[in-house]
Amino acid sequence: MNIAIHGIGFPKEFVPHIELLIASLKSHNIRIFFTESFSKSLKKNHLKIEGYEPLLPKSLIQEMDFVLSVGGDGTLLDTVCLVGEYEIPIVGINSGRLGFLATVAKENIDLAIEALIAGDFTIENRALVSVHTEKQIFNGVNFGLNEFTIHKRDTSSMITIHTYIDGQYLNSYWADGLIIATPTGSTGYSLSCGGPLITPGARNFVITPVSPHNLNVRPIIISDESEMSFRIEGRGEKFLVSLDSRSTTIDASDELRLKKADFSAKLVKFSSYSFFDTLRQKLNWGFDMRN
């Protein structure tokens, strides 16, 4: 079995759990690969690991059976970009705080590896949103797991985002911006702007305005089979767009088209995982703040 480990960085106190992870993989005679950024994180924390291979070139990713994402939810989003259309199953090991996506707690690393080897897991297919323009943006990595956003950039004035669904006019949003979130991303930026929560298996996207001028403009849920298009107007000539944690600027003349990507992110989930349990724990549902 081939397993790659990816990480952007982790705190010093997480080092013992890294050592446990590597030891657990080696005990099962697994061929281990490290991405370049994970290797740099090991060196930064003065960790010397033997018996691994560098994941170079990137095309080697298609030979992996699993990719372990070590970090927080941001690291897992980066791992999704690394895997891309190869759809290699991803295991999220949480060294951060929130952990909506990276669901394996540091205390359960050994149990998770045992379950992975035994095949005691399920795979969730998470929809990705992809953006298309006449020119290349985001260095060609034009898909994201959480959301695509449009924002004002050079001025404090609002922008106008003319929005179409399958060629039909929906609305002209006068706002600071607009979020198009997947079900996975519904628990993130969209939620903080008043958007609804959507279960991971739902075949929908949600369009959520950011600080709209008209208070009666509400988020709207649409089918993920729809194609969206946008034209942006404002006092500035440049606008900010982002896919998950990656951002770039576009011109007012650029027309944006969004749709569901032709491939999905495959997230490994173990028997102890429940989306609804995660919601209650992370959002403190049912917790009496008075006590």
C-alpha positions, 0 to 999 in steps of 0.5 A, a space after each residue: 500500500 502507498 500512502 502520502 502525507 501532506 501538511 503545511 505546518 503543525 505546532 511543536 506540541 503535535 510532534 509526538 503524534 507525528 512520530 506515532 503516525 509514522 510508527 503506526 504506518 511503518 508497523 504495517 509495512 506501508 510505503 510512505 511518501 511525504 510532500 515537499 511542504 510536509 518535509 519542510 514542516 518536519 525539518 522546521 520542528 527538527 524531526 528526522 524521519 527515515 524510510 520515506 520517499 519524496 512525493 516528486 514529481 506531482 504525477 506520483 500522486 496517482 499511484 497513492 492509495 490514500 493521502 493523509 492530510 495532517 493539519 486543520 481544515 485549511 490543510 485539507 482544502 490544500 490536499 484536495 487541490 493536490 489530489 485534484 481529478 485523481 480522486 485519491 481518498 483523503 484522511 483528515 488528521 486534525 492538529 488544529 482547532 475546529 476540525 469540520 473536515 479533518 475529523 481524526 483527533 490526535 488521540 485516535 491516530 493509531 485507531 484510525 490507521 488500524 481501521 484504514 488497513 482493515 477497510 473499516 471506513 466509508 468514503 464520502 463524495 464531496 462536490 466541488 465548485 469549478 470556475 471558468 473564464 476566458 483567461 486562466 486564473 488560480 494557476 489553472 487549479 480552478 476548483 474548490 471544496 468550500 466556496 467561490 467568492 466575489 468581493 470588492 477590492 479597491 473601494 469601500 463602495 458596494 459592487 453590483 453582481 449580475 447573476 444568472 442561473 442557466 442563462 436566466 436572470 436571477 438578481 443584481 446583488 448590491 453588496 460587498 460580495 457574493 458567496 457560492 458555497 457547496 454543501 461542505 462549505 455551507 458550514 464556513 463563510 456562507 454560514 457566517 453571512 447568514 447562509 443555511 447549513 446543508 448536509 454533505 450529500 445534498 446536491 445543491 449549492 447556496 448563493 449567499 450575499 455578503 452585507 447586501 444593501 437590500 435586507 430582503 435579499 436572502 440566500 438561495 439554494 439551487 441545484 448543483 446541476 445548474 450553471 451560474 454566470 456573473 458580471 460585476 460592476 463597481 467604481 473600481 476596475 478590479 475585483 477580488 475572487 477566491 476559491 477556498 483560501 486562494 484569491 486573485 484579482 479579475 477585471 470588470 470585463 471578465 465574465 465568470 461561469 460556475 458549475 459543479 466540477 466533473 470530479 469530486 473530493 473523496 473523504 475517508 470517514 470512520 465508524 465513529 464519525 457523524 456529521 450531526 455529532 460534529 455540528 452539535 460539538 463544533 457549534 455548541 448546539 444544546 449547550 446552556 451558556 448560562 451554566 
